[in-house]
Amino acid sequence: MKKTLDFRPKLLQALGNYSKEKFMTDLMAGIIIGIVALPLAIAFGIASGVSPEKGLITAIIGGFVVSLLGGSSVQIGGPTGAFIIIVYGIIQNFGLEGLAIATVVAGILLVIMGALKLGTVIKFIPYPIVVGFTSGIALTIFTTQIKDLFGLTMDKVPADFISKWIAYAGAFPTVNWLSAAVGFLSIAIILLTPKISKRIPGSLVAIIVMTLAVYIARNYFHVGGIETIGDRFTINASMPQPAPIKFNMEMINLLLPSAFTIAILGAIESLLSATVADGVTGDKHNSNTELIAQGAANILVPLFGGIPVTGAIARTMTNINNGGKTPVAGIVHAVVLLLILLFLGPLTKHIPMACLAGVLIIVSYNMSQWRTFRSLMKNPKSDVSVLIVTFLLTVIFDLTIAIEIGLLIAMFLFMKRVAETTAVSVTTDRIDLSDEGEIHHEEEKLNLPQGVEVYEIDGPFFFGIANKFDDIMNRMGDKPRIRIIRMRKVPFMDSTGLHNLESLVRLSQSEHIHIILSGVNDRVRSVLQKSGFEAQLGAENVCSNINEAVEKAWKLSEKP
């Protein structure tokens, strides 16, 4: 029986031969990932425009569901920097209710992608697009953190990139140098920690050290002016009850482009993370199962007030480097974060905002891929144009426009390249058979009768090449009696190519020109049969190889 749904969670496979030794390695890895994820979840939540515990809730529920249902043994799910800009924009325009609707719709789209087995297709999104919008997101995240890094006094930060920097320049005289010192010291700690220990996350060390320093400065030395999370947010250190989301078609229509962006971005980042993990572990993830799991997580998390979920490359690599073998490690990481939220949640109010800004600036630097960006600039002009356009659209406008236009440009360039690689050649005298692959033969050349033209199509016969085929025939001089169309190198034909062929037959028949097809493969012939074209042309005029086609042409040419 043919399987209709490619859904095979790795957890079920892992539990089949699970052992105490595997559990201990998963337990230790899960604890470490939970500690690593703590500062990132808080920072991503705040930067996205929600309260810090919402970032933790996203990591807890999203991370649990992704590990429970996912198609990768070591994938860790949660909030990531890639979503900050799109989430912040949705909240500004549509509020938290709009974000919930967009995230659920994105989750449904992800489930549909997985159910339709589009997991492998997502991987083929052009690399310049991925680098372009990833680098653009990194620059945008960096830009959003300038206010908190320098403690600038501003009534409202503009939404767009250029206006932000103009506003920052105007507010620069209000710099709080104590906040700036906290931010830059945080960055220094994050950069220096790996030189001392690669196991301890630098972001966690920075948050602990700077939080203690600011707490002592504020409470014992009465130093003011350094804003903390508690000054801006009220922390609710408990798991919220699920709340219903009010859907209406008007909001769904308005939010569909944003939901599509969340879904595509989540799919790309999750499958990229899983692919990178496969390269390290030697395992093989199931991309369709992973998409369904990511979709389920994004449908569930908004019910608890969370933000979009995706696979996180940094946390996934932390899992691998610390011995995680199965999805149990991801489940443990979610439990660790839940315990931190419930028992240590109130302490997060003392974390300085400048310190979180430092954490996110390091995240943006790591996301920027500036070395990759620079190397791609040496690629063909078409790739460079896609890279630059996607990057600029992400930075100047928004991610939704960047992904949509970037994909459109990439598709047009792809079609242009395919059309350029598909060639049409014309023969009117003799056919050289020395490199034939259709049939074994003794002759090296086939002589053509007078008034016979052979057109060979080398490549897909689709809308990008159909007009080229017409142009070549129109440039020929006298009208032939017989046209042989060789299709041995045509792997597929689309509806435009079929329409072009049907028009050719009608025109040829009106001019008393006989059409013969040669070397049609089974896939293309099936298209011709289902459309009724073969019946229109006559099955006897569809030959399996060029020898048969030329032999038929000789017989026809001998008739008066």
Secondary structure, DSSP 4 states (H G I P E B T S, - for coil): ---S-----HHHHHHTT--HHHHHHHHHHHHHHHHHHHHHHHHHHHHTTS-HHHHHHHHHHHHHHHHHH-S-SS--EE--GGGHHHHHHHHHHHHHHHHHHHHHHHHHHHHHHHHTT-HHHHTTS-HHHHHHHHHHHHHHHHHHTHHHHHT---S---SSHHHHHHHHHHHGGG--HHHHHHHHHHHHHHHHHHHH-SSS-HHHHHHHHHHHHHHHHHHHS------BHHHH-----SPPPP------HHHHHHHHHHHHHHHHHHHHHHHHHHHHHHHHH-----HHHHHHHHHHHHHHGGGGT----EE-HHHHHHHHHTT--STHHHHHHHHHHHHHHHHHGGGGGGSBHHHHHHHHHHHHHHHH-HHHHHHHTTS-HHHHHHHHHHHHHHHHS-HHHHHHHHHHHHHHHHHHHHHHH-EEEEESSEEE-TT--S---S-SEEEPPTTEEEEEEES-BSHHHHHHHHHHHHH-SSPPSEEEEEEEE---B-HHHHHHHHHHHHHHHHTT-EEEEES--HHHHHHHHHHTHHHHH-GGGEESSHHHHHHHHHHHHH--
